[in-house]
Amino acid sequence: MGILVDSQTKVLVQGITGREGSFHTRLMLDYGTKIAAGVTPGKGGLSVHGVPVYDSIREALEEHPDINASVVFVPARFAKDAVLEAITNGIKLVVVITEHIPLHDELSMIRYAKLMGVTIIGPNTPGIINPSEKCKVGIMPAKFFKEGNVGLISRSGTLAYEVARRLSEAGLGISTFVGLGGDPVVGLSMVDATHLFNKDPHTKCLVVIGEIGGVMEERLADYLLRNPVKKPIVAFIAGRSAPKGKRMGHAGAIAYSGEGTAESKIRKLKEAGVPIANTVNDIIRLVTRSIE
C-alpha cells in the first residue's frame, strides 16, 4: 500500500554515471528499490553497481519494457530535455532531484507532463519513499523512515527527515513520504498528494509540512473546505519569523504581503479545520491524538 511507488515500481536513473546519480543509485539499490536501467548519453554499454547503462531512454525501454518510473540526476541545464525524453517515451512517474533548473524550463516540462498525464515530483525534491514496499526513489536517509500509517507531505526535505524520525521513534511510522520540492513551480501539489493519500487504505493520518512562499498551503485549505477529507490532517508551517520579501532557504520560500505568509497559511488551514502544530513535538502529539 501507500501512494505512487511500491514493490512493482521499476526505476530508470537518468544521469546514473554522474557523482550524485551513481552514489544514490547504490543507496536506492541497498534499500530494495528495483532499478532496471540507467541512461547517460554517450555512456551506453557501461554498468553502474550492476545496473546497465544506455545512451537513451528508448534503448533502455527496448531491453526493459517494464520501466514505469524515472529519477533525474541530470545537471540543471540539461534537466528539461531529460524530463521531456522520459515523458515522450511514456514513463508516467518522473522524480526530478535536480535543483536550479531555470523557471521557464520548469514551466514547460510540467505543463507538458500534465498534458500527457504524467506525474512529476519536484523539481528540487528529495523524492518519494514507501517503507512498507521497500521502494525509495530519491535521496532521503532511509533509516529515518519506518513502516507505519502516517502519510507525510512536505515542501522541506531536511525538516521532513526530522519529522519522519520522530514519528518512527513514536511507533507511528510512515506510509509514504512525498517531497514536493522547494522551487516556486513544482509538479505534484499538496492538493494532488492529499487526494492520493485520502484514497489509500494504508494511510490513517496525514502530516503536511509547509513553509512560507507560494500559495500551495492556501490552495490545500480551499480544497479541504470544498472536499472534506475523511482522514485527519496535521499541519506545520515553517518560517514564521522570516522577514517579509526576503527569500529564506528554498527558491520558493519568499514571504509577501497577503498570501504566502506563514500567518495566511495558518489562518486558512485553521479555517479548514486543520490543527496547526507549533513545534515538531506538537506534530507527534496531534497525530497521536487524531488516530486514537
C-alpha positions as CSV (number, residue, x, y, z in Angstrom):
1,M,0.0,0.0,0.0
2,G,1.0,3.7,0.0
3,I,0.9,6.0,-3.0
4,L,2.7,6.4,-6.3
5,V,5.5,3.8,-5.7
6,D,5.6,0.3,-4.5
7,S,7.4,-3.0,-4.9
8,Q,6.3,-3.2,-8.5
9,T,7.9,0.2,-9.4
10,K,10.8,-0.3,-11.9
11,V,13.1,2.7,-12.0
12,L,15.2,4.3,-14.6
13,V,18.0,6.6,-13.4
14,Q,18.8,9.5,-15.7
15,G,22.3,10.7,-15.1
16,I,23.4,7.5,-13.5
17,T,27.1,7.8,-14.3
18,G,27.4,11.2,-12.5
19,R,28.6,11.5,-9.0
20,E,25.2,12.0,-7.4
21,G,23.4,9.6,-9.7
22,S,25.9,6.8,-9.0
23,F,26.0,7.5,-5.3
24,H,22.3,7.5,-4.8
25,T,21.7,4.5,-7.2
26,R,23.8,2.5,-4.7
27,L,21.7,3.6,-1.8
28,M,18.4,3.0,-3.6
29,L,19.5,-0.5,-4.5
30,D,20.6,-1.2,-1.0
31,Y,17.2,-0.2,0.3
32,G,15.4,-2.6,-2.1
33,T,14.3,-0.3,-5.0
34,K,14.1,-2.1,-8.3
35,I,16.4,-0.2,-10.6
36,A,16.2,-1.6,-14.1
37,A,18.5,0.7,-16.0
38,G,20.3,3.9,-16.2
39,V,20.8,6.5,-19.0
40,T,23.7,8.8,-19.8
41,P,24.1,9.8,-23.4
42,G,27.5,8.6,-24.7
43,K,28.0,6.1,-21.8
44,G,25.9,3.3,-23.2
45,G,27.4,-0.2,-22.5
46,L,28.7,0.7,-19.1
47,S,27.4,-0.7,-15.8
48,V,26.9,1.2,-12.5
49,H,26.6,-1.0,-9.4
50,G,25.4,-3.8,-11.7
51,V,22.8,-1.6,-13.4
52,P,23.2,-1.5,-17.3
53,V,23.6,2.0,-18.8
54,Y,22.1,3.1,-22.1
55,D,22.5,6.1,-24.4
56,S,18.8,6.9,-24.5
57,I,15.5,6.0,-22.8
58,R,14.2,4.4,-26.0
59,E,17.2,2.0,-25.9
60,A,16.6,1.2,-22.2
61,L,12.9,0.5,-22.8
62,E,13.7,-1.9,-25.6
63,E,15.5,-4.1,-23.1
64,H,13.4,-3.2,-20.0
65,P,9.8,-2.5,-21.2
66,D,8.5,-2.8,-17.6
67,I,10.2,0.5,-16.5
68,N,7.5,2.8,-15.1
69,A,9.3,5.5,-13.2
70,S,12.4,7.7,-13.7
71,V,14.6,9.6,-11.3
72,V,16.5,12.6,-12.7
73,F,20.0,13.5,-11.5
74,V,20.9,15.4,-14.7
75,P,22.5,18.8,-14.4
76,A,20.1,21.8,-14.4
77,R,20.9,23.0,-18.0
78,F,20.0,19.5,-19.4
79,A,17.2,18.6,-17.0
80,K,14.4,19.9,-19.2
81,D,15.5,17.7,-22.1
82,A,15.8,14.7,-19.8
83,V,12.3,15.1,-18.4
84,L,10.8,15.6,-21.8
85,E,12.5,12.5,-23.0
86,A,11.0,10.5,-20.2
87,I,7.6,11.9,-20.8
88,T,7.7,11.3,-24.6
89,N,8.7,7.7,-24.0
90,G,5.7,7.0,-21.9
91,I,7.1,7.0,-18.4
92,K,4.3,8.0,-16.1
93,L,6.2,9.0,-12.9
94,V,9.2,11.3,-13.1
95,V,11.1,12.3,-9.9
96,V,13.3,15.4,-10.6
97,I,16.0,15.7,-8.0
98,T,17.9,18.4,-9.9
99,E,17.9,21.9,-8.4
100,H,18.5,25.3,-10.0
101,I,16.5,24.4,-13.1
102,P,15.5,27.7,-15.0
103,L,11.9,28.7,-14.2
104,H,10.8,28.7,-17.8
105,D,12.2,25.1,-18.3
106,E,10.2,24.0,-15.2
107,L,7.0,25.6,-16.5
108,S,7.5,24.0,-19.9
109,M,8.2,20.4,-18.7
110,I,5.4,20.5,-16.0
111,R,2.8,21.7,-18.5
112,Y,3.8,19.0,-21.0
113,A,3.6,16.4,-18.2
114,K,0.1,17.5,-17.3
115,L,-1.0,17.3,-21.0
116,M,0.5,13.8,-21.2
117,G,-1.0,12.5,-17.9
118,V,2.5,12.2,-16.3
119,T,3.2,12.8,-12.6
120,I,6.3,14.9,-11.9
121,I,7.6,15.1,-8.3
122,G,9.8,18.1,-7.9
123,P,12.0,19.7,-9.2
124,N,14.4,20.2,-6.3
125,T,12.8,17.3,-4.4
126,P,14.3,14.7,-2.1
127,G,11.9,12.3,-3.8
128,I,9.5,9.7,-2.5
129,I,9.8,6.7,-0.2
130,N,7.3,3.9,0.6
131,P,8.8,2.0,3.6
132,S,6.3,-0.9,3.6
133,E,7.0,-1.6,-0.1
134,K,10.8,-1.0,0.3
135,C,10.8,1.5,-2.6
136,K,12.8,4.7,-2.4
137,V,13.1,6.9,-5.4
138,G,15.2,9.8,-4.2
139,I,17.9,10.9,-1.8
140,M,16.4,10.9,1.7
141,P,18.1,9.0,4.5
142,A,16.0,5.8,4.6
143,K,16.9,4.9,8.2
144,F,14.5,7.7,9.4
145,F,11.5,6.3,7.6
146,K,10.0,3.3,9.4
147,E,6.9,1.5,8.2
148,G,3.7,2.9,9.5
149,N,0.4,4.6,8.8
150,V,1.2,8.3,8.5
151,G,1.3,10.0,5.1
152,L,3.9,12.7,5.1
153,I,3.8,15.6,2.5
154,S,6.5,18.2,2.7
155,R,8.0,21.2,0.9
156,S,11.1,20.9,3.0
157,G,13.4,17.9,2.8
158,T,15.5,18.1,6.0
159,L,12.6,19.1,8.1
160,A,10.6,16.1,6.8
161,Y,13.5,13.8,7.8
162,E,13.3,15.1,11.4
163,V,9.5,14.7,11.5
164,A,9.8,11.2,10.0
165,R,12.4,10.2,12.6
166,R,10.2,11.4,15.4
167,L,7.1,9.7,14.0
168,S,9.1,6.5,13.7
169,E,10.5,6.7,17.2
170,A,7.0,7.2,18.5
171,G,5.9,4.0,16.9
172,L,3.7,5.7,14.3
173,G,5.9,5.4,11.2
174,I,5.3,6.5,7.6
175,S,3.1,5.0,4.9
176,T,4.6,7.1,2.2
177,F,6.7,10.3,2.2
178,V,6.4,12.7,-0.7
179,G,8.9,15.6,-1.0
180,L,7.1,18.2,-3.2
181,G,10.2,20.2,-3.9
182,G,11.4,23.7,-2.9
183,D,11.1,25.6,-6.2
184,P,8.4,28.1,-7.0
185,V,6.9,25.8,-9.6
186,V,6.6,22.1,-8.9
187,G,4.6,19.2,-10.5
188,L,2.7,17.3,-7.8
189,S,1.0,19.7,-5.4
190,M,-0.2,19.4,-1.8
191,V,-3.8,19.0,-3.1
192,D,-2.7,16.3,-5.5
193,A,-0.8,14.4,-2.8
194,T,-3.7,14.8,-0.3
195,H,-6.2,13.4,-2.8
196,L,-4.0,10.3,-3.3
197,F,-3.4,9.7,0.4
198,N,-7.2,10.1,1.1
199,K,-7.8,7.1,-1.2
200,D,-5.0,4.9,0.3
201,P,-6.4,2.4,2.9
202,H,-2.9,2.1,4.5
203,T,-2.7,5.7,5.4
204,K,-4.6,6.7,8.6
205,C,-3.4,10.3,9.1
206,L,-1.7,13.0,7.1
207,V,1.1,15.3,8.1
208,V,1.6,18.4,5.9
209,I,4.8,20.4,6.3
210,G,4.6,23.7,4.6
211,E,6.7,26.8,4.6
212,I,6.5,30.5,3.6
213,G,6.2,31.5,0.0
214,G,3.8,30.4,-2.7
215,V,0.2,29.6,-2.2
216,M,0.2,25.8,-2.1
217,E,-1.0,25.6,1.6
218,E,-3.7,28.1,0.9
219,R,-4.9,26.1,-2.1
220,L,-4.9,23.0,0.1
221,A,-7.1,24.8,2.6
222,D,-9.5,25.9,-0.1
223,Y,-9.7,22.3,-1.4
224,L,-10.4,20.9,2.1
225,L,-13.3,23.4,2.5
226,R,-14.9,22.1,-0.7
227,N,-13.8,18.5,-0.4
228,P,-13.8,17.2,3.2
229,V,-11.1,14.6,3.6
230,K,-12.1,11.6,5.7
231,K,-8.6,11.3,7.3
232,P,-7.2,13.6,10.0
233,I,-4.6,16.1,8.9
234,V,-2.0,17.8,11.0
235,A,0.0,20.8,9.6
236,F,3.2,22.6,10.4
237,I,4.3,25.8,8.8
238,A,8.0,26.7,8.8
239,G,9.3,30.3,8.5
240,R,7.0,32.2,10.9
241,S,9.8,34.6,11.9
242,A,11.1,35.2,8.4
243,P,11.1,38.9,7.3
244,K,8.6,39.6,4.5
245,G,10.0,39.9,1.0
246,K,13.3,38.0,1.8
247,R,14.0,34.5,0.5
248,M,14.8,32.0,3.2
249,G,16.3,28.7,2.0
250,H,14.3,27.4,-0.9
251,A,13.7,29.4,-4.1
252,G,10.0,29.3,-3.4
253,A,10.3,30.4,0.3
254,I,9.6,34.1,-0.1
255,A,7.0,35.8,2.2
256,Y,5.0,38.5,0.6
257,S,2.1,40.6,2.0
258,G,-1.2,38.8,1.9
259,E,-1.0,35.2,0.6
260,G,2.3,33.3,1.0
261,T,3.0,34.4,4.6
262,A,3.0,32.0,7.5
263,E,0.1,33.9,9.0
264,S,-2.0,33.5,5.9
265,K,-1.3,29.8,5.6
266,I,-2.0,29.1,9.3
267,R,-5.2,31.1,9.2
268,K,-6.6,29.4,6.1
269,L,-5.7,25.9,7.3
270,K,-7.3,26.5,10.7
271,E,-10.5,27.8,8.9
272,A,-10.5,24.4,7.0
273,G,-10.4,22.6,10.3
274,V,-6.7,21.6,10.2
275,P,-4.9,21.6,13.6
276,I,-1.6,23.5,13.4
277,A,1.5,22.3,15.3
278,N,3.8,24.9,16.8
279,T,6.7,22.6,17.1
280,V,7.9,19.2,15.9
281,N,6.9,17.7,19.2
282,D,3.4,19.1,18.7
283,I,3.1,17.2,15.4
284,I,3.6,13.9,17.3
285,R,1.1,14.8,20.0
286,L,-1.5,15.9,17.5
287,V,-1.1,12.8,15.3
288,T,-1.3,10.5,18.2
289,R,-4.5,12.2,19.4
290,S,-6.0,12.1,16.0
291,I,-5.7,8.4,15.5
292,E,-6.6,7.2,19.0
